[in-house]
């Protein structure tokens, strides 16, 4: 029996139980990877409509044994196949022998084959899958060999050497090209070499492709060096014949036989010549200048840091009261709002920012706002203003919020603004200006011109098919922001996977507030080994608030919805971000705020002509009703409990390059013509902990950046953050002065065919260490496929936070995980906000359970958070 028939790799517990339930026979079994122990396995066995899970653990010698087999001594086996063969016999300790293997579906392998056909002929990097044995690929198959067994062995040995370097080399793109050469083209060069041909033509072709981006890098550097050299006494013209006649850097007849490589080597030689001569030339020129003019060289003075551009005073035309027209003027720098009647030259009233008590947005009238402020010590006044549009109202509210932040006396911010951008660059360089993208101007819900140039605290830029070098791209972004905002933004993180990149930039004053930065990447290309598709992620703490950002490029093609869903699941499972202590929790629960964006590649399920007609008429609602991402979210297949801003901009793909007037929906490939219907491929979604503050202020795309067949997409957010809390009183050690979290009861319903006993694990930043409950006190399975579990107060722990202040506890969250006693694997996780649970009376709560991106059940119960009387003081927040 082949291992691949019943070994299902890393499928989830829920998927494994579904497969066994569909098989339906006693003795049906499969093996999957353990979720609780790295390198271990889980044997799942169906008996009497219930799934029994046994852990298979390796020992120090790598031998495998089944844990917790009652009435039988643990036996050790060299392989999974040997272990499964032994347990097919009766009376060996399992509830029933292993009788009917459940085979792994081959749909995924078929999709891999389709992707291989799609990538055939492309200069695409193909690194080996990690951990695959020599001669066997990551899917259990053997690679195709070219030529004799000897040459195939040489190719495999070289591939293995390259793979050892891939783990540590930052040049993942280049390594990928070389992996393709070693696996596909090296045997042909060996054959030619045996025939006396020294050209190594296939290596030349691979190097030309791999170094294509180097031409633009060198041209850019050369132009700068030549300009500098001319300033200090022009050398021989770099375009002169002498430059072209310079000796190549390698012997004639080898790599230099390729004209593209000859040109590249010539450029490198020129750079080498200029760099070696430039320092001497500059030094000689400066020495002559000093001597000629009898100058003394002054000490180097530090260049002043550029200051941020002061915000201009903004004025809004409004209706005050029933019909009176007036102008509202906001001066952020001076901290005042002025009301002036139309036609009057003198202000009717000037309101200082510290007198503004409240700003109320009307829900019934989207352009109306109520301003509540102190007129004197004993009287507050409220006035209603109607703006020309909801967009103008939002701009006014943002300016008032910014004014309150700038003039607050707080050492640490309560609110920050976050910009998220995503763009598939189509493997072409960007235009000179990204102003419209970085200032959220274009189509959809965009920034008003009065607020477009207000700098954000954090910029997160995600790109796909980005052909620029990593450093070049980062510096280009920083220079663009410096031009627009006059701020020298700092780099928090850069993470790249081939041409998928994510860059996080922050204002200089926030640099000290950023900590615990983590980065990660996941490949989801062919057999999850190609990085042409996948994700990159960054996580960090901003003071006491955790952030996660994921930029992804999912499988393309209208028919690949299931593959995209699987890509999402693989990314969710494999990205290593956030606090390591929370690695057992669903990725979407590890952060206060998680933003997920990129070229998700979900398409529209509608005829292309109907789509074009509705886009022309701006009938977006009808199109969004057939949007694959929306449909899959409604089915709870992907992005559970995520949010997305309203889409009021046209589909961002697939445009004719050079304009935004036409969609090019026909794509000719070697396998035939493909239809790429206009679609909202490029999306930005987010998920935050309950009872936190996050508001999406804009969501749209540009209409003037036309170098790619995708339009750049942007979204901006107002996000509440917490500071590293410092109590004003010294914490007391007496029990009556300590806060505590008490549970009256907890009831859980989980989707499972198991009857395992469970316990609950409690995690929180406010706890010194994780705590766990006792085993559930009762359980029942009234509904097939679901298990109801209950805990009484006696079996639930009293939790003691490290600090007892109300202001601190109101910002905290509890993460709970329901785990099986025997397997220690999670049946689901959830998050509970402590803010609503504070009080002397127990409060009810109810929430969903998640695991590996799936909804696996629900939890409800009663609890209370008791806070000592002398610790109940709070301060007013800006949100």
C-alpha positions in Angstrom: 0.0 0.0 0.0 1.4 3.4 -1.0 1.7 5.9 1.8 0.1 8.6 -0.4 -3.3 6.9 -0.5 -4.1 7.5 3.2 -1.6 10.2 4.2 -3.3 13.6 3.9 -0.4 15.8 4.9 -1.5 18.9 6.8 -5.3 18.9 6.4 -7.2 20.2 9.4 -9.0 18.1 12.0 -12.4 19.3 10.6 -11.6 18.3 7.1 -10.3 14.9 8.2 -13.5 14.2 10.1 -15.6 15.3 7.1 -13.7 12.9 4.9 -14.3 10.0 7.3 -18.0 10.9 7.7 -18.4 10.7 4.0 -16.7 7.3 3.8 -19.1 6.1 6.5 -17.7 2.6 7.3 -16.4 1.4 10.6 -12.6 1.0 10.3 -12.2 3.9 7.8 -8.9 5.7 8.6 -6.5 8.3 7.4 -3.3 9.9 8.7 -2.6 13.6 8.8 0.0 15.9 10.4 -0.5 16.7 14.1 -1.6 20.2 14.9 -0.2 20.2 18.4 3.3 18.6 18.0 5.7 19.4 15.2 6.9 16.4 13.3 4.2 14.1 14.8 1.1 12.7 13.1 -2.6 12.1 13.9 -4.2 8.7 13.1 -8.0 9.3 12.6 -10.2 6.3 12.8 -14.0 6.0 12.3 -16.0 3.7 14.6 -19.7 3.8 15.3 -20.1 7.2 13.7 -17.5 8.7 15.9 -13.9 9.7 15.0 -11.2 8.5 17.4 -7.8 10.3 17.1 -4.5 8.8 18.1 -1.2 10.7 18.2 1.8 9.1 16.4 4.9 10.4 18.0 8.6 10.1 16.9 11.2 9.2 19.5 14.8 10.4 19.7 15.8 7.8 17.1 13.0 8.8 14.7 11.0 5.6 15.4 7.2 6.1 15.5 4.7 4.9 18.1 1.0 5.3 18.8 0.4 7.2 22.0 -2.4 6.3 24.5 -3.4 2.9 23.2 -5.2 1.4 26.1 -4.3 -2.2 27.1 -1.3 -2.5 24.7 2.3 -1.8 25.1 3.6 0.9 22.7 5.4 -0.6 19.6 7.9 1.3 17.6 8.0 1.4 13.8 10.5 2.7 11.2 7.8 4.2 8.9 4.2 5.2 8.8 3.5 2.4 6.3 5.0 -0.2 8.7 2.9 1.2 11.6 -0.4 1.2 9.5 0.3 -2.3 8.4 0.7 -3.5 12.0 -2.6 -1.9 13.2 -4.6 -3.5 10.4 -4.6 -6.5 12.6 -7.3 -7.0 15.4 -6.7 -6.7 19.1 -3.7 -4.3 19.0 -5.3 -1.6 21.2 -7.3 0.5 18.8 -11.1 0.7 19.0 -11.2 -1.2 15.7 -8.5 -2.4 13.2 -7.5 -0.1 10.3 -9.7 -1.5 7.5 -10.5 1.0 4.9 -8.0 3.7 3.9 -9.6 7.1 2.9 -7.7 8.3 -0.2 -6.4 11.8 -0.7 -8.2 13.8 -3.3 -6.2 14.4 -6.5 -7.9 17.7 -7.5 -5.0 19.7 -6.1 -2.5 17.8 -8.1 -4.6 18.3 -11.3 -4.6 22.1 -10.6 -0.8 21.9 -10.1 -0.5 20.3 -13.5 -2.7 23.0 -15.1 -0.4 25.7 -13.5 2.6 23.9 -14.8 1.2 24.0 -18.3 0.4 27.7 -17.8 4.0 28.4 -16.7 5.5 26.3 -19.5 8.0 28.4 -21.5 8.1 31.2 -18.9 11.4 32.3 -17.3 10.0 31.2 -14.0 12.0 30.3 -10.9 11.3 26.7 -9.8 13.0 26.0 -6.4 12.7 22.6 -5.0 10.3 21.9 -2.2 12.0 21.9 1.2 12.4 18.6 2.9 11.8 16.6 -0.2 14.1 13.5 -0.5 16.5 13.3 -3.4 14.8 12.3 -6.6 11.3 12.8 -5.2 9.4 16.0 -5.4 7.1 17.5 -2.7 4.0 15.8 -4.1 5.2 12.2 -4.0 6.2 12.0 -7.7 9.5 11.8 -9.4 10.8 14.6 -11.6 11.2 14.2 -15.3 14.8 13.6 -16.2 16.5 14.6 -19.4 19.4 12.6 -20.9 21.3 9.7 -19.3 21.0 8.6 -15.6 24.5 10.0 -15.0 23.6 13.5 -16.2 20.3 13.3 -14.2 22.3 12.4 -11.1 24.6 15.4 -11.6 21.6 17.6 -12.0 20.0 16.3 -8.8 23.2 16.7 -6.8 23.6 20.4 -8.0 19.9 21.1 -7.2 20.4 19.7 -3.7 23.4 22.0 -3.2 21.4 25.0 -4.4 18.5 24.1 -2.1 20.9 24.2 0.8 21.8 27.8 -0.1 18.2 28.9 -0.7 17.4 28.8 3.1 20.0 31.5 3.8 20.2 33.4 0.6 18.2 36.7 0.2 18.4 36.4 -3.6 15.3 34.2 -3.8 14.4 35.4 -7.4 17.9 34.6 -8.7 18.0 31.2 -6.9 14.7 30.3 -8.5 16.0 31.0 -12.0 19.0 28.9 -11.3 16.9 26.1 -9.9 15.0 26.0 -13.1 18.2 25.8 -15.1 19.6 23.0 -13.0 16.3 21.0 -13.1 15.5 21.5 -16.8 18.4 22.8 -18.9 21.6 21.7 -17.3 21.4 18.2 -18.9 21.3 19.8 -22.3 24.4 21.9 -21.7 26.1 18.7 -20.5 25.1 17.0 -23.7 26.5 19.9 -25.8 29.7 20.0 -23.7 30.3 16.2 -24.3 30.0 17.0 -28.1 32.7 19.7 -27.8 30.5 22.8 -27.7 31.8 25.2 -25.0 29.1 27.8 -25.4 26.8 26.8 -22.5 23.9 28.3 -24.3 21.2 27.4 -21.8 23.2 28.9 -18.9 23.6 32.1 -20.9 19.8 32.2 -21.5 19.1 31.7 -17.8 21.6 34.4 -16.8 20.2 36.9 -19.3 16.7 36.3 -17.9 17.9 36.4 -14.2 20.0 39.6 -14.8 17.4 41.4 -16.8 16.5 43.8 -13.9 20.3 44.5 -13.4 20.4 46.5 -16.6 18.1 49.2 -15.3 19.9 49.3 -11.9 23.3 49.7 -13.6 21.9 52.3 -16.1 20.5 54.3 -13.2 23.8 54.1 -11.3 25.9 54.9 -14.4 23.9 58.0 -15.1 24.6 59.3 -11.6 28.3 58.5 -11.6 28.8 60.0 -15.1 27.0 63.2 -14.0 29.2 63.5 -10.9 32.3 62.8 -12.9 31.5 65.6 -15.3 31.1 68.0 -12.5 34.7 67.5 -11.4 36.3 67.4 -14.8 34.6 65.3 -17.6 36.3 62.0 -18.3 36.2 60.3 -21.7 32.6 60.2 -23.0 30.9 57.0 -21.6 29.3 56.6 -25.0 32.6 56.7 -26.9 34.0 53.8 -28.9 36.7 53.4 -26.3 34.1 52.3 -23.8 32.7 49.7 -26.2 36.2 48.3 -26.9 37.1 47.7 -23.2 38.1 44.1 -22.7 35.3 41.8 -21.5 35.6 40.3 -18.0 35.5 36.7 -19.1 37.2 34.7 -21.8 35.9 34.9 -25.3 33.8 31.9 -26.3 32.2 31.3 -22.9 29.5 33.5 -21.3 30.5 36.6 -23.3 29.3 35.0 -26.5 25.8 36.2 -25.7 25.3 39.9 -26.8 23.1 40.7 -23.9 25.7 39.5 -21.5 28.4 41.3 -23.3 26.5 44.5 -22.9 25.9 43.9 -19.2 29.6 43.0 -18.6 30.6 46.2 -20.5 28.4 48.3 -18.2 29.8 46.6 -15.1 33.3 47.3 -16.4 32.4 51.0 -16.9 31.0 51.2 -13.4 34.2 49.7 -12.0 36.3 52.2 -14.0 34.3 55.2 -12.9 34.2 54.2 -9.2 38.0 53.6 -9.1 38.8 56.9 -10.7 36.0 59.1 -9.2 37.4 59.5 -5.7 40.8 60.6 -6.9 39.3 63.0 -9.4 37.0 64.6 -6.8 39.9 64.8 -4.3 42.2 66.4 -6.8 39.5 68.9 -7.9 38.7 70.0 -4.3 42.4 70.3 -3.4 42.9 72.6 -6.4 39.9 74.7 -5.4 41.1 75.1 -1.8 44.6 76.0 -3.0 43.5 78.5 -5.7 41.1 80.4 -3.4 43.0 80.1 -0.1 40.0 78.5 1.6 39.8 77.0 5.0 37.7 73.8 5.1 34.9 74.4 7.7 33.7 71.6 10.0 30.8 69.7 8.7 27.5 71.0 9.9 24.6 68.7 10.4 21.9 69.2 7.8 18.6 70.3 9.4 15.8 67.8 9.4 13.0 68.8 7.0 10.0 69.9 9.0 6.5 68.7 8.1 4.5 71.0 5.9 2.2 73.2 8.0 -1.5 72.4 7.3 -3.3 75.2 5.5 -6.4 76.7 7.1 -9.4 75.0 5.6 -12.9 76.5 5.1 -16.2 74.7 4.5 -19.5 76.2 3.2 -22.3 74.9 5.4 -25.9 75.5 6.4 -26.2 76.5 10.0 -29.7 76.0 11.5 -32.6 75.8 9.1 -31.4 77.9 6.1 -28.6 80.3 7.2 -25.5 79.9 5.2 -22.1 80.1 6.9 -18.4 79.2 6.6 -16.7 76.9 9.1 -13.0 77.5 9.2 -10.6 75.0 10.8 -7.1 76.1 11.7 -5.3 72.9 12.9 -2.1 74.8 13.8 -3.8 77.3 16.1 -6.4 74.8 17.3 -9.6 76.8 16.6 -12.8 76.5 14.7 -14.4 79.7 13.4 -18.1 80.2 12.4 -18.7 83.1 10.0 -22.1 84.1 8.5 -22.1 84.4 4.8 -21.7 88.0 3.7 -20.2 89.0 7.1 -16.5 89.8 7.2 -16.2 89.2 11.0 -16.4 85.8 12.7 -19.6 85.1 14.6 -17.8 82.8 17.0 -14.4 81.2 17.5 -14.3 77.9 19.3 -10.9 76.7 20.8 -10.2 73.0 20.4 -10.2 72.3 24.2 -13.8 73.6 24.4 -15.1 71.1 21.9 -16.8 68.3 23.8 -18.4 66.1 21.2 -18.9 65.7 17.5 -22.0 63.7 16.5 -22.5 62.4 13.0 -26.2 62.0 11.9 -27.0 58.6 10.5 -30.2 59.7 8.8 -28.5 62.7 7.0 -25.1 61.7 5.9 -23.9 65.3 5.4 -25.1 66.6 8.8 -23.1 67.0 12.0 -23.7 68.3 15.5 -20.9 70.2 17.3 -21.2 70.3 21.1 -18.9 72.7 22.9 -18.5 74.8 26.1 -19.5 78.4 25.8 -18.7 79.2 29.4 -18.0 77.3 32.6 -21.7 76.4 33.3 -23.2 76.1 29.9 -22.6 73.9 26.9 -24.1 74.6 23.5 -24.8 72.4 20.4 -25.1 73.6 16.8 -26.0 71.6 13.7 -24.2 72.1 10.4 -25.1 70.6 7.0 -22.3 70.2 4.5 -22.6 70.1 0.7 -21.7 66.3 0.8 -20.9 63.5 3.1 -17.3 63.6 1.8 -17.0 67.2 3.0 -18.4 66.3 6.4 -15.8 63.5 6.7 -13.0 65.9 5.8 -14.2 68.3 8.5 -14.4 65.6 11.1 -10.9 64.3 10.2 -9.4 67.8 10.6 -11.1 68.3 14.0 -9.7 64.9 15.1 -6.2 65.8 13.9 -6.5 69.1 15.7 -7.5 67.4 19.0 -4.5 65.0 18.6 -2.0 67.7 17.9 -3.1 69.9 20.8 -3.6 67.1 23.4 -1.4 66.9 26.4 -1.0 63.1 26.1 2.5 61.7 25.9 1.3 58.8 23.9 -1.4 58.8 21.1 -4.9 57.3 21.5 -5.5 57.4 17.7 -3.3 56.9 14.7 -4.0 56.9 11.0 -3.0 53.9 8.9 -2.7 53.9 5.1 -2.8 50.5 3.2 -2.1 50.3 -0.5 -2.0 47.3 -2.9 -0.9 47.2 -6.5 -0.1 44.5 -9.0 2.6 46.4 -11.0 2.5 44.1 -14.0 6.3 43.6 -14.0 6.8 47.1 -15.3 8.5 50.0 -13.5 6.2 52.5 -11.8 5.6 56.1 -13.1 7.7 58.9 -11.7 4.8 60.0 -9.4 2.7 57.9 -7.1 1.0 61.0 -5.7 -2.6 60.0 -6.4 -2.1 56.5 -4.8 -0.3 57.7 -1.7 -2.8 60.6 -1.1 -5.9 58.4 -1.8 -7.2 60.3 -4.8 -9.0 58.9 -7.8 -12.2 56.8 -7.9 -14.4 55.4 -5.1 -14.5 56.7 -1.6 -11.5 59.0 -1.8 -9.9 61.6 0.5 -11.2 65.1 0.1 -8.7 67.6 -1.2 -8.7 69.4 2.1 -7.3 66.2 3.9 -5.5 64.4 1.1 -2.1 65.7 2.1 -2.4 65.1 5.8 0.4 62.6 6.5 -0.6 59.2 7.9 1.2 57.7 10.9 1.8 54.4 9.2 2.1 53.5 5.5 1.8 49.9 4.5 2.5 49.3 0.8 1.9 45.8 -0.8 2.8 45.1 -4.4 2.7 42.0 -6.6 4.7 41.5 -9.9 7.1 44.2 -8.7 10.2 44.1 -10.9 12.2 46.7 -9.0 15.0 45.8 -6.6 14.1 45.7 -2.9 16.2 48.7 -1.9 15.3 50.7 -5.0 11.6 50.2 -4.3 11.9 51.2 -0.6 13.9 54.4 -1.4 11.5 55.3 -4.2 8.5 55.1 -1.7 10.4 57.1 0.9 11.4 59.8 -1.6 7.8 60.0 -2.9 6.4 60.5 0.7 9.1 63.0 1.5 8.2 65.0 -1.6 4.5 64.9 -0.7 4.6 65.2 3.1 8.0 66.7 3.8 8.6 63.9 6.3 11.5 61.4 6.2 9.6 58.2 7.0 11.4 55.3 8.7 11.4 51.7 7.5 9.9 49.3 10.0 10.1 46.2 7.8 10.5 45.0 4.3 9.5 41.4 3.4 9.7 40.0 -0.1 8.8 36.7 -1.8 10.1 36.9 -5.4 8.1 39.8 -6.9 5.6 40.0 -3.9 6.7 42.8 -1.5 5.4 44.5 1.6 7.0 47.7 3.0 6.0 49.3 6.3 7.0 53.0 6.9 6.3 55.1 10.0 6.7 58.7 11.1 10.0 59.3 12.8 8.4 60.2 16.1 6.7 56.7 16.2 9.9 54.7 15.6 10.4 54.3 19.4 6.9 53.0 19.8 7.4 50.1 17.4 8.6 46.8 18.9 8.5 43.0 18.4 8.7 43.2 14.6 8.3 39.9 12.8 8.2 39.0 9.1 7.2 35.9 7.3 6.4 34.5 3.8 4.5 31.6 2.3 4.7 30.1 -1.2 1.5 28.9 -2.7 2.6 28.4 -6.4 2.8 25.0 -8.0 2.8 22.3 -5.2 3.4 25.2 -2.7 7.0 25.5 -3.8 6.8 28.3 -6.3 6.9 31.9 -5.0 5.2 33.4 -8.0 2.1 33.1 -5.9 1.9 33.4 -2.1 2.0 35.9 0.7 4.4 38.1 2.7 3.5 39.4 6.2 4.7 41.8 8.9 3.6 42.1 12.5 4.6 44.5 15.3 3.4 46.2 18.5 2.6 49.9 18.4 2.9 50.6 22.1 0.4 48.2 23.6 -1.6 47.4 20.3 -0.7 44.5 18.1 -0.8 44.9 14.3 -0.6 42.3 11.5 -0.4 43.0 7.8 -0.6 40.4 5.0 0.0 41.0 1.3 -0.8 38.1 -1.0 -1.1 37.1 -4.6 -3.5 34.2 -5.1 -4.1 31.8 -8.0 -5.3 33.4 -11.2 -8.1 32.3 -13.5 -11.9 32.6 -13.3 -12.3 28.8 -12.7 -9.7 28.7 -9.8 -12.0 29.8 -7.0 -11.3 26.6 -4.9 -7.6 27.0 -5.5 -7.7 30.6 -4.2 -9.6 29.4 -1.1 -6.9 26.8 -0.5 -4.2 29.4 -1.0 -5.9 31.5 1.7 -6.0 28.5 4.0 -2.4 27.7 3.4 -1.3 31.2 4.1 -3.4 31.4 7.2 -1.9 28.2 8.5 1.7 28.8 7.6 2.5 32.5 8.2 4.6 32.8 11.3 3.7 36.2 12.7 2.9 37.7 16.1 3.6 36.5 19.6 5.0 33.0 19.6 3.0 32.1 22.6 -0.1 32.5 20.5 1.1 30.3 17.6 -1.6 27.7 18.4 -4.3 30.3 17.7 -5.9 31.1 14.4 -3.8 33.9 12.7 -6.9 36.1 12.6 -7.1 36.1 16.4 -3.4 36.9 17.2 -3.6 40.7 16.5 -5.7 43.6 17.8 -5.9 44.7 14.2 -5.1 42.5 11.1 -5.2 43.9 7.6 -5.2 41.5 4.6 -4.8 42.8 1.1 -3.3 42.1 -2.3 -4.2 40.7 -5.7 -6.7 38.1 -4.4 -7.6 37.3 -8.0 -11.3 36.6 -7.3 -13.4 37.2 -10.5 -16.9 38.0 -11.5 -19.3 35.2 -12.5 -20.9 37.0 -15.4 -20.6 37.2 -19.1 -18.0 39.7 -20.1 -20.3 41.8 -22.3 -22.8 42.1 -19.5 -20.0 43.2 -17.1 -18.9 45.9 -19.5 -22.4 47.2 -19.9 -22.9 47.4 -16.2 -19.6 49.0 -15.6 -20.5 51.7 -18.1 -23.7 52.3 -16.3 -21.9 52.1 -12.9 -24.3 49.4 -11.8 -21.7 48.0 -9.3 -24.2 46.4 -6.9 -25.3 43.9 -9.6 -21.7 43.0 -10.2 -20.8 42.7 -6.6 -23.6 40.2 -6.2 -21.7 37.8 -8.5 -18.2 38.7 -7.1 -16.5 35.4 -6.2 -14.9 36.8 -3.1 -18.3 38.0 -1.8 -19.9 34.7 -2.6 -17.2 32.7 -0.9 -17.3 34.9 2.2 -21.1 34.4 2.3 -20.5 30.6 2.3 -17.9 31.0 5.2 -15.2 29.6 3.0 -12.7 32.5 3.4 -12.1 35.7 5.4 -14.6 34.8 8.2 -15.7 37.9 10.1 -13.5 40.2 8.1 -14.7 43.6 7.0 -14.3 45.4 3.7 -15.2 49.0 2.8 -18.0 49.7 0.3 -16.8 49.3 -3.2 -17.9 52.3 -5.3 -15.1 52.2 -7.9 -14.9 50.2 -11.2 -13.2 46.8 -11.4 -9.4 47.3 -11.2 -8.4 44.6 -13.6 -7.8 44.0 -16.6 -7.1 47.4 -18.2 -5.3 48.3 -21.4 -1.9 49.5 -20.4 -1.4 53.2 -21.1 -5.0 54.3 -20.4 -8.0 53.5 -18.1 -10.5 53.8 -21.0 -10.7 50.1 -22.1 -10.6 46.7 -20.5 -8.6 44.1 -22.4 -10.4 40.8 -21.6 -8.8 38.5 -24.1 -5.4 37.0 -23.3 -3.7 34.8 -25.8 -1.5 32.0 -24.4 0.3 29.0 -25.7 -2.6 26.9 -24.5 -5.2 29.0 -26.3 -7.2 32.2 -25.7 -8.2 32.9 -22.1 -11.0 35.2 -21.1 -10.1 37.6 -18.2 -13.4 39.3 -17.3 -13.0 42.7 -15.7 -12.9 42.1 -11.9 -12.2 43.5 -8.5 -9.0 41.4 -8.1 -7.3 43.9 -5.8 -8.8 44.2 -2.4 -8.2 45.4 1.2 -9.9 43.7 4.2 -9.4 43.8 7.9 -10.4 42.1 11.1 -10.1 43.6 14.6 -10.7 42.3 18.2 -14.2 43.0 19.5 -14.8 46.5 21.1 -11.8 48.1 19.5 -11.9 51.3 17.4 -11.2 51.2 13.7 -12.9 53.3 11.0 -12.3 53.1 7.3 -12.1 56.6 5.9 -11.4 55.9 2.3 -11.4 52.9 -0.1 -10.8 53.4 -3.8 -8.4 53.2 -6.7 -6.4 55.6 -8.8 -7.4 56.6 -12.3 -4.1 58.2 -13.6 -1.5 55.4 -12.9 -1.6 53.4 -16.1 1.7 51.4 -16.4 0.1 48.1 -15.3 -3.1 46.3 -16.3 -4.2 46.7 -12.6 -5.1 50.0 -11.0 -3.5 50.7 -7.6 -6.0 50.4 -4.7 -5.9 52.3 -1.4 -7.7 52.4 2.0 -7.1 54.6 5.0 -8.1 53.9 8.6 -8.5 55.7 11.9 -7.3 53.2 14.5 -7.5 53.3 18.3 -4.3 52.3 20.0 -3.3 51.8 23.7 -0.2 52.9 25.5 2.1 50.8 27.6 0.1 51.3 30.8 1.8 52.6 33.9 -0.3 52.6 37.1 -0.5 55.8 39.1 -0.6 53.8 42.3 1.7 51.1 43.5 -0.1 47.8 43.1 -1.1 46.2 46.4 -0.6 42.6 47.2 -3.7 42.1 49.4 -6.5 40.0 47.8 -9.2 42.7 48.2 -7.1 45.2 46.2 -6.6 42.9 43.2 -8.8 42.5 40.2 -10.0 39.1 39.3 -11.9 37.4 36.4 -14.5 34.9 37.6 -16.5 32.4 35.5 -20.0 31.1 36.4 -20.4 28.7 33.5 -19.2 28.0 30.0 -21.0 26.0 27.3 -19.4 25.1 24.0 -20.7 23.5 20.8 -18.0 22.2 18.5 -18.2 20.7 15.0 -16.7 17.2 15.5 -17.4 13.5 15.3 -15.2 12.9 18.3 -16.3 12.2 21.9 -13.1 13.4 23.4 -13.0 15.2 26.8 -11.8 18.7 26.5 -10.3 21.6 28.5 -10.1 25.4 28.0 -6.9 27.3 27.7 -6.8 31.0 28.6 -4.3 33.5 27.1 -4.0 37.2 27.6 -1.4 39.9 27.7 -2.8 40.8 31.2 -2.0 37.3 32.5 1.5 36.3 33.7 1.1 32.9 32.0 -1.6 30.9 30.2 -4.1 29.1 32.5 -6.3 26.1 31.9 -9.6 24.7 33.1 -10.4 21.2 34.3 -12.1 18.7 32.0 -15.6 19.5 30.9 -18.2 18.4 33.5 -20.8 17.3 31.0 -21.1 16.5 27.3 -23.7 15.3 24.8 -24.0 14.8 21.0 -27.7 15.3 20.4 -27.0 16.6 16.8 -24.9 14.3 14.6 -21.5 15.9 13.8 -21.6 18.2 16.8 -20.5 17.9 20.4 -21.9 19.9 23.3 -19.6 20.5 26.2 -20.2 22.3 29.5 -18.1 23.5 32.5 -19.3 24.6 35.8 -17.7 27.4 38.0 -16.0 24.7 40.0 -13.9 23.5 37.0 -13.1 27.0 35.7 -10.1 29.0 37.0 -10.2 32.4 38.7 -7.8 34.5 36.7 -5.8 37.3 38.3 -4.6 40.1 35.9 -1.1 41.5 36.5 -2.6 45.0 36.9 -6.0 45.9 38.5 -6.7 49.4 37.0 -10.0 49.8 35.2 -8.3 51.9 32.4 -5.9 49.1 31.8 -8.4 46.2 32.0 -10.8 47.9 29.7 -8.3 47.6 26.8 -7.6 43.9 27.4 -8.9 40.8 25.6 -9.0 37.1 26.5 -8.1 34.4 24.0 -9.7 31.0 24.7 -8.9 27.7 23.1 -10.9 24.5 23.5 -8.5 21.5 23.3 -8.9 17.8 23.4 -7.5 16.1 26.5 -5.8 13.3 24.6 -4.7 15.0 21.4 -4.1 18.5 22.8 -5.3 19.7 19.5 -7.6 22.7 19.3 -11.3 22.4 18.5 -11.7 26.1 18.1 -10.5 29.5 19.5 -12.3 32.8 20.3 -11.7 36.3 21.6 -13.6 38.0 24.4 -13.3 41.7 25.2 -13.0 42.4 28.9 -14.5 45.9 28.6 -18.1 44.7 28.6 -17.5 42.2 31.4 -16.4 44.6 34.0 -18.8 45.0 36.9 -20.1 43.5 40.1 -22.7 41.4 38.3 -21.9 38.5 35.9 -22.3 39.3 32.2 -23.4 37.0 29.5 -21.2 36.5 26.4 -21.6 34.6 23.2 -19.1 34.2 20.4 -18.0 32.0 17.5 -15.1 29.6 17.5 -12.5 29.5 14.8 -9.7 27.2 13.8 -7.4 27.5 10.8 -9.7 29.9 9.0 -12.9 27.8 9.5 -15.8 28.4 11.9 -15.8 25.3 14.1 -18.5 26.1 16.7 -19.6 28.6 19.3 -19.1 29.4 23.0 -21.4 31.2 25.5 -21.4 31.7 29.2 -21.4 34.0 32.2 -18.4 35.9 33.7 -17.4 39.0 35.5 -14.3 41.1 35.9 -14.1 42.6 39.4 -12.1 45.8 39.8 -11.2 47.3 43.2 -13.1 50.5 44.0 -9.9 52.6 44.2 -8.8 51.4 40.8 -11.8 52.5 38.8 -10.6 55.9 37.6 -10.3 56.4 33.9 -9.4 59.3 31.5 -11.2 60.6 28.5 -10.2 59.1 25.2 -10.0 60.8 21.8 -12.3 58.1 20.4 
